[in-house]
């Protein structure tokens, strides 16, 4: 029974929690405001939404149950849902190395460009006295008024004798930020600005903003903003970099399917990706199951040693194994080519011949993947009833017939979702391709980077990050297509599992 004392004690016990929630909320709001100040409004909005959700869930008693799932939901939304949605959004923009900035930042970059008149450049030195700093121009014998070099200032120069003491060059360099905001006025009214670590001169802006979407070049040519392409263009229609990000709708997807220079290699990469994933599953499953069956043989001696040796590839980190194989397959000094040359007199070009490179990739991936399949098969084989096998053997069935008629049909159903998951994993196995071949050798005649061993994941990575003309928008569009393919595979997995369950329940 709740007493009056208990009722009055509850608000006091909740006070530390409310104060902690308020403190965390205030910190997150400060972080969101900081992100907004540094021109990152999207990330600021995410942090603000996180802060609001945290305050509501942990601040109100009515949402007590949600406190246990809030961290997981927040992590899924921030680290999974947001990257996927943002990547899809990029696929509908012109985001690239040429269109990397926002519009305001582009205007700021263009208007900050300036040209220095070499005829007006003069060396300078900095003197310091009780009233501040003075700029000394030895060639003109001119000395400036005292300045603080903390904010934007304008100082007049006048004829004077050289100061008694001048700061060392090292000390003057430390004042560079203040010198860059200083304007000196010559006796004839000419303005000088800092044009380098050692000089002042006349600096003329290359572009001046004359309207909201208009810039005027120093020679009088007018540039206008084209928000459909994300560039300023001159009267001749020439684009002036840098550009800014703008939505372009389905242009990236149309480019993928209409441009022969993209569609050709991408279709080739897609076919190889599908074959690579399918062949990897078949080879690893076949080899793993075969070894598991051998290890199940009751008359086999030293089983424990064989199991340890066969599981070693699974115990060693994959990236180490891949780098070891890269050395083994080296065309000039690798042990594999040395053995082949000694026995057959051949030295295959594993990294320069497309067919051999693909074969090498499949061999290495089979080595990396068979231990996983072997471990699963060893567990599934133990669940096959021995009575079924003995009955078939009494009927005169051979060992091969027993395996394909009794053992294999009983282990395939539990294996099926794992095989589909393995297919989806290998469909995006970027690490193997990146560390072993980097997608090479290149497919000749392509307008975008594409290699004989590239799968869609590595192809997208090279397109976005490993190319001089980085095309993030196009890579985002390709990523969306990959996402749809993987989603289709996942749906096929779900349908296959559901039908298998219905079939088993129907038989039961």
Secondary structure, 3 states (H helix, E strand, C coil): CCCHHHHHHHHHHHHHHHHHHHHHHHHHHHHHHHHHHCCCHHHHHHHHHHHHHHHHHHHCHHHCCCHHHHHHHHHHHHHHHHHHHHHHHHCCECCCCCCCECHHHHHHHHHHCEEECHHHCEECEEEEECCEEEEEECCCCEEECCECCCCCEEEEEEECCCCCCCCCHHHHHCCHHHHHCEEEECCCCCEEEECCCCEEECEEECEEEEECCEEEECCCCEEEEECCCCEEECCCCCEECCCECCECCCHHHHHHHHCHHHHHHHHHHHHHHHHHHHHHHHHHHHHHHHHHHHHCCCCCCCHHHHHHHHHHHHHCCHHHHHHHHHHHCCCCCCHHHHHHHHHHCCCCCCCCCHHHHHHHHHHHHHHHHHHHHHHHHHHHHCCCCHHHHHHHHHCCCCHHHHHHHHHHHHHHHHHHHHHHHHHHHHHCCHHHHHHHCCCCCECCCCCCCCECCCCHHHHHHHHHHCCCCCCHHHHHHHHHHHHHHHHHHHHHHHHHHHHHHHHHHHHC
